[in-house]
């Protein structure tokens, strides 16, 4: 068997496996074909055909005879598989759109197409169809019971259907999340993870995706989108520590909305004190995350206190932050630089000098600022004495 043929069979088998696993979940219409009917015989002939031209010809005849009924889903499913196996992805996506126009809730069809999009190597199609899967899942979760169906029984059925589909849904979540975090372009990274966060708000990757997306908007210098995304995320999840800290730090750095900045920093500390380690994180990863976020919250509070002339409180907060931020040069240097000013405001110059020295010793934007302050504290250089 040639490598090309083996690859085609593998792709077709993978896509078919995806369908088999999802059909049992019954998210969307599940169309049964009775044995011995004309539809059954036509589908068997289609499945027996090996050449693309023959398969497509049979599918076209099937569509002409049965395509105005629910059997269009069976036809579109087979069109997608056939064209994907031959790498004619545009045609596969065309029939996916036709099938979903008939049944927009059909998770099986969306999953088949997502796998085809992944095989195509097109990031655009991967994100589009991953987002489509997420939209179907979210709509199904919110769907009211059909007329005549008991509400409790309906919720139980939905829960079972989502459980049956959980493996495939998790696969889409991970694939889409990974596509975002591995993107080298900050703007592209932000867009993918922004769309992921909206499509899969309950995903175990949702919190990390939001944090990375916001930072990517910052790297892309798109402050407006960063702030809009952070506020949108908090509206959906008020306990998202990363977004609370991002907004608190932004307002503090820009000397605006100090009341909200302080409120968000304190809320973050309260949430961190009660937070439970996510299942996917190791103990060490969780410890590092909590320490960093706690350090950023204390540091933000310290900066707010300095701006509000509460220097004694600033010193307390900044000193709590210091050991937590020590592994991160930028955050630590900024913290020590602000701490130095708080100490100077309290006329504790002897304590301020070594703090400025620490900030000046790290290769960050705060190095020249701290060094300038140290030079100022040292006073004007005395002229050398003339030798007699």
C-alpha positions in Angstrom: 0.0 0.0 0.0 1.3 3.4 -0.9 2.0 6.1 1.7 -0.7 8.3 0.0 -3.3 5.6 0.2 -2.4 4.8 3.8 -2.7 8.4 4.8 -6.1 8.7 3.1 -7.4 5.6 4.8 -6.0 6.9 8.2 -7.7 10.3 7.7 -11.0 8.7 6.7 -10.8 6.3 9.6 -10.0 9.1 12.1 -12.9 11.2 10.8 -15.3 8.2 10.9 -14.2 7.4 14.5 -15.1 11.0 15.5 -18.6 10.5 14.0 -19.2 7.2 15.7 -18.3 8.6 19.1 -20.5 11.7 18.7 -23.6 10.1 17.1 -24.4 8.3 20.4 -24.5 11.7 22.1 -27.5 12.8 20.1 -26.7 16.5 20.0 -28.6 17.4 16.9 -30.8 15.2 14.8 -30.1 11.5 14.8 -31.4 10.0 11.6 -32.0 6.3 11.6 -32.0 4.4 8.3 -34.2 1.3 8.2 -32.5 -1.8 6.7 -33.6 -2.7 3.2 -35.1 0.7 2.4 -34.1 2.5 -0.8 -32.1 4.9 1.3 -30.2 2.1 3.0 -29.4 0.4 -0.3 -28.2 3.7 -1.8 -26.0 4.5 1.2 -24.5 1.0 1.1 -23.6 1.5 -2.5 -21.9 4.9 -1.7 -19.9 3.3 1.2 -18.8 0.5 -1.1 -17.4 2.8 -3.8 -13.7 3.4 -3.6 -12.9 6.0 -6.3 -13.9 9.6 -5.5 -15.6 10.1 -8.8 -17.8 7.1 -8.4 -18.6 8.0 -4.7 -19.5 11.6 -5.6 -21.6 10.5 -8.5 -23.6 8.2 -6.2 -23.9 10.9 -3.6 -25.2 13.3 -6.2 -27.9 10.8 -7.2 -28.7 10.3 -3.5 -29.0 14.0 -3.0 -31.3 14.4 -6.0 -33.6 11.7 -4.7 -33.4 12.1 -0.9 -31.7 15.5 -0.3 -34.9 17.4 0.5 -35.4 15.3 3.6 -33.5 14.6 6.8 -31.2 12.2 4.9 -29.3 15.2 3.6 -27.2 14.8 6.8 -26.1 11.3 5.8 -25.1 12.6 2.4 -23.2 15.7 3.7 -21.4 13.5 6.2 -20.1 11.3 3.4 -19.3 14.2 1.1 -17.1 15.6 3.8 -15.3 12.3 4.4 -14.8 11.7 0.7 -13.4 15.1 -0.2 -11.3 15.3 3.0 -9.7 12.0 2.1 -8.7 13.5 -1.3 -7.6 16.8 0.4 -10.3 18.7 -1.4 -11.1 20.6 1.7 -13.0 23.5 0.2 -15.6 21.0 -1.1 -15.7 19.3 2.3 -16.4 22.6 4.0 -19.0 23.5 1.4 -21.0 20.3 2.2 -20.5 20.9 5.9 -22.2 24.2 5.6 -25.1 22.6 3.7 -25.6 20.0 6.4 -25.4 22.5 9.2 -27.8 24.8 7.4 -30.3 21.9 7.7 -29.4 21.0 11.3 -27.4 23.8 13.0 -27.2 21.8 16.2 -25.5 18.7 14.7 -22.4 18.2 16.7 -21.5 15.0 14.8 -21.2 17.0 11.5 -19.3 19.9 13.1 -16.8 17.4 14.7 -16.3 15.7 11.4 -15.5 19.0 9.8 -13.3 20.1 12.6 -11.1 17.1 12.1 -11.0 17.8 8.4 -10.0 21.4 9.1 -7.2 20.2 11.4 -6.0 17.8 8.6 -6.1 20.7 6.1 -3.4 22.6 8.0 -5.5 25.8 7.7 -5.4 27.7 11.0 -8.4 29.9 9.9 -10.6 26.8 9.2 -9.4 25.1 12.4 -10.4 28.1 14.5 -13.7 28.7 12.6 -14.8 25.1 13.0 -13.6 24.8 16.6 -15.6 27.9 17.4 -18.6 26.3 15.6 -18.3 23.2 17.9 -18.2 25.4 21.0 -21.2 27.3 19.8 -23.2 24.1 19.3 -22.3 22.9 22.8 -23.2 26.2 24.5 -26.5 26.4 22.6 -27.3 22.8 23.6 -26.6 23.5 27.3 -29.1 26.4 27.2 -31.7 24.5 25.2 -35.2 24.3 26.8 -37.0 20.9 26.9 -39.1 20.1 23.8 -42.8 20.3 24.2 -44.2 17.4 26.2 -40.8 16.5 27.8 -40.4 16.7 31.5 -37.9 19.4 32.5 -36.0 17.1 34.9 -35.8 14.3 32.4 -34.6 16.7 29.8 -31.8 18.0 32.0 -30.8 14.4 32.7 -30.8 13.6 29.0 -28.7 16.7 28.2 -26.2 15.8 31.0 -25.8 12.3 29.6 -25.4 13.5 26.0 -22.7 16.0 27.0 -21.0 13.3 29.1 -21.0 11.0 26.0 -19.5 13.8 23.9 -17.0 15.0 26.5 -14.0 13.3 25.0 -14.5 14.8 21.6 -15.3 18.2 23.1 -12.2 18.1 25.2 -10.2 17.2 22.1 -11.4 20.3 20.3 -10.8 22.5 23.4 -7.2 21.3 23.7 -6.5 21.6 20.0 -7.8 25.1 19.7 -6.2 26.3 23.0 -2.9 24.9 21.8 -3.2 26.6 18.5 -3.6 29.9 20.3 -0.8 29.6 22.9 1.8 28.3 20.3 1.1 31.2 17.8 4.2 33.4 17.5 2.2 36.5 16.5 0.7 38.3 19.5 -2.3 39.7 17.6 -3.1 36.3 16.2 -2.6 34.6 19.6 -4.9 37.1 21.2 -7.6 36.7 18.6 -7.6 32.9 18.7 -7.7 32.7 22.5 -10.3 35.4 22.7 -12.6 33.4 20.4 -11.7 30.2 22.4 -12.7 31.9 25.7 -16.1 32.8 24.3 -16.7 29.4 22.6 -15.6 27.3 25.6 -16.2 29.4 28.8 -16.4 26.2 31.0 -13.2 24.6 29.7 -10.4 23.7 32.1 -8.2 25.8 29.8 -10.5 28.9 29.9 -8.8 30.7 32.7 -5.3 30.3 31.3 -6.6 31.2 27.8 -8.0 34.5 29.1 -4.8 35.4 30.9 -2.6 34.6 27.8 -5.1 36.4 25.5 -5.0 39.6 27.6 -1.2 39.6 27.7 -1.1 39.0 24.0 -3.3 42.1 23.4 -0.8 44.0 25.6 2.2 42.7 23.6 0.4 43.7 20.4 0.0 47.2 22.0 -3.8 46.9 21.6 -4.7 48.4 25.0 -8.3 49.1 24.1 -9.0 45.4 23.1 -7.0 44.2 26.2 -9.3 46.3 28.5 -12.5 45.3 26.7 -11.5 41.6 26.8 -10.6 41.8 30.5 -13.9 43.4 31.4 -15.9 41.0 29.2 -14.1 38.1 30.9 -14.9 39.4 34.4 -18.6 39.9 33.4 -18.6 36.2 32.6 -16.4 35.1 35.5 -16.2 37.7 38.3 -13.6 35.5 40.2 -11.0 35.5 37.4 -7.9 36.5 39.4 -5.8 37.2 36.3 -8.3 39.7 34.9 -8.7 41.4 38.3 -5.0 41.9 38.6 -4.6 43.0 35.0 -7.1 45.8 35.4 -5.9 46.7 38.8 -2.3 47.0 37.5 -3.4 49.0 34.4 -5.3 51.6 36.4 -2.5 51.9 39.0 0.2 52.3 36.3 -1.9 55.0 34.6 -2.9 56.7 37.9 -6.6 56.3 37.3 -9.6 54.6 39.0 -7.7 54.0 42.2 -10.8 52.9 44.1 -11.6 50.1 41.6 -7.9 49.2 41.3 -7.7 48.8 45.1 -11.0 46.9 45.2 -9.8 44.5 42.5 -6.4 43.8 44.1 -8.1 43.1 47.5 -10.6 40.8 45.8 -7.8 38.9 44.1 -6.1 38.4 47.4 -9.3 37.1 49.0 -9.9 34.7 46.1 -6.3 33.4 46.1 -6.6 32.7 49.9 -9.5 30.4 49.1 -8.5 29.0 45.7 -8.2 25.3 45.1 -5.5 23.8 42.9 -6.8 22.9 39.4 -6.5 19.2 38.6 -4.2 19.8 35.6 -1.6 21.8 37.6 1.2 20.3 39.7 1.7 21.4 43.3 4.8 23.4 42.3 3.0 25.1 39.4 0.1 26.0 41.6 2.5 27.4 44.3 4.3 29.5 41.8 1.1 30.9 40.3 -0.4 31.8 43.7 2.8 33.4 44.9 3.2 35.5 41.7 -0.4 36.6 41.7 -0.4 37.4 45.4 2.8 39.4 45.0 1.3 41.4 42.1 -1.8 42.2 44.2 0.3 43.4 47.2 2.5 45.4 44.9 -0.5 47.1 43.3 -1.9 47.9 46.7 1.5 49.4 47.7 1.6 51.6 44.6 -2.0 52.8 45.3 -1.0 53.6 48.9 2.0 55.7 47.7 -0.2 57.6 45.3 -2.7 58.3 48.0 0.0 59.4 50.5 -0.5 56.4 52.7 3.2 55.6 52.9 3.3 53.4 56.0 0.6 51.1 54.5 2.5 51.2 51.2 5.7 49.9 52.9 3.8 47.1 54.6 2.2 46.0 51.3 5.4 46.3 49.2 7.4 44.3 51.7 4.8 41.5 51.6 5.1 41.6 47.8 8.9 41.6 47.7 9.8 37.9 48.4 6.9 36.7 46.3 8.1 38.7 43.3 11.8 38.0 43.8 12.1 35.4 40.9 10.7 38.0 38.4 13.2 40.8 37.7 10.7 43.3 36.2 8.1 43.0 38.9 10.6 42.9 41.7 12.6 45.9 40.4 9.3 47.9 40.1 8.2 46.9 43.6 11.6 47.9 45.1 11.7 51.2 43.2 8.2 52.1 44.6 9.2 50.9 48.1 12.2 53.2 48.0 10.0 56.2 47.4 7.6 55.2 50.2 10.5 54.9 52.6 11.9 58.3 51.5 8.5 59.9 52.1 8.7 58.5 55.6 12.2 60.0 55.9 13.7 56.6 56.3 16.6 57.3 53.9 18.9 54.7 55.3 16.4 51.9 54.5 15.6 53.4 51.1 19.2 53.3 49.7 19.6 49.5 49.7 16.1 49.1 48.2 17.0 51.4 45.3 20.3 49.6 45.0 18.5 46.3 44.4 16.3 47.9 41.7 19.4 49.4 40.1 21.1 46.0 40.1 18.5 44.3 37.8 18.4 44.7 34.0 14.9 46.3 33.8 13.6 49.7 32.8 13.8 50.6 36.5 17.6 50.3 36.5 18.4 53.9 35.3 15.6 55.4 37.4 16.8 53.7 40.6 20.4 54.7 39.8 19.4 58.3 39.2 17.7 58.3 42.6 20.8 56.8 44.3 23.0 59.5 42.7 20.6 62.1 44.0 20.7 60.7 47.5 24.5 60.7 47.3 24.5 64.4 46.8 26.8 66.4 44.5 30.3 65.0 44.0 32.9 66.8 46.1 35.8 68.3 44.1 39.1 66.5 44.7 41.5 68.2 47.0 44.4 69.9 45.3 47.8 68.4 46.1 50.2 70.8 47.7 
